[in-house]
Amino acid sequence: MKSVSNYWTRWIAKLKGPPLCRTEAQFRGELFTPDQLSRHARTLAASHHVGSHVGPDVLLARLERNEEVIRAFNGTILALDKTRRITPAAEWLIDNFYIIEEQIQMARLHLPKGYSRELPRLLDGHSAGVPRVYDIVIELIAHTDAQMDVGSLSAFVAAYQSVVSLKLGELWAIPIMCRLSLIDNLQCITSRLAIARKERDLAHSWVERLHEMAKTNPAQLIVVVAEMAKSEIPLTSSFVAEFCQCLSQHSTVLHFARTWLEQQLSEHGLSVEQLIHRESQMLAADQVSVSHCIASLRLLGAIDWKDFVESLSLVEATLRTDPAGIYPTMDFATRDRYRHVVEALARHGEMGEADVARKSTDLAAVASRAN
């Protein structure tokens, strides 16, 4: 038993310290239709309270710890006895680990130290202290089960901006925030998978002990069951499902251990069938979530982010109303220089970016009429 309990010690140590991510419920919310997503984006915009103060760069530290946890889980699973089955979600993580590693390195490349410190931050709620745009992306992921596409992302941001406009820097930060939040989601799933793996290993170990006792001294089986009762086994779906499956592969003499387990569960208003069904649902949900995360990470590299930002930028939309009609004919680099000037004026003045852009076109219109 000691070897099993120590099996995941190094991995569990990765989870110590401040929480790495939201809770499972926050990352796996109710799936929304496009209309529901738009309404949720508007509600989210109305509820966000932001500050412009410079804060600590929490996202880079979170990325580092996420990488540690995912890497440790991958290494531990690969070191398992090849006869032990692993869950479909764990298989997805192992088979696509190289993609996750690439995305982590890309995130680190596009998230230099201090990058996110200048972005508007949330002042309260479960995401207090993180950039507003990060929370926007997280909310989309939570209500689409990480199944992202450029259409849903654009629609969600547009709906948010129908209430509160985002800064140009926030729009440009969306690609990296998508990457970071998907990695964060994968880490949350990985953490849950590792805990479930530990519980399955524990169940397997207890069944092996029962089996060995049944072969050598069947009369002492009750002693092993008594030890189980004293050890306060986890009455979770992972433990129960694995325990019952392992028992079914051995002599019927061990089935009284299942009877004992059923009695323990009934005292908590549960049943073996309920937990096995719950485990089956969780396995399927985890596999889908991991596959969605991997597919969405792949998608990020295929999106034309220049078009994305320009199509959603209120500054861009305003500057395109240039009364002389010149701005829309400029190439991207030149338009981008104009937008940078708007950003700089807003940063050092009292007007917002959209107001600066509107003022500039108004002045251009006045000058045009004067000529």
Buried (B, 14 or more C-beta within 10 A) or exposed (E): EEEBEEBBEEBBEBBEEEEBBBEEEBBBBEEBEEEEBBEBBBBBBEEBEBEEEEBEBBBBEBBEBBBBBBBBBBEBBEEBEEEEEBBBBBBBBBEBBEBBBBBBEBBBEEBEEEBBBBBBBBEEEEBEEBBBBBBBBBBBBBBBBBBBEBEBBBBBBEBBBEBBBBBBBBBBBBBBBBBBBBBBBBBBBBBBBBBBBBBBBBBBBBBBBBBEBBEEEEEEBEEBBEEBEEEEBBBBBBBBBBBBBBBEEBEEBBEBBBEBBBEBBEEEEBEBEEBBEBBEEBBEBBBBBBBBBBBBBEBBEEBEBEEBBBBBBBBBEBBBBBBEEEBEEBEEEEBBEBBEEBBEBBEEEEEBBBBBBBBBBEEBBEEEEEE
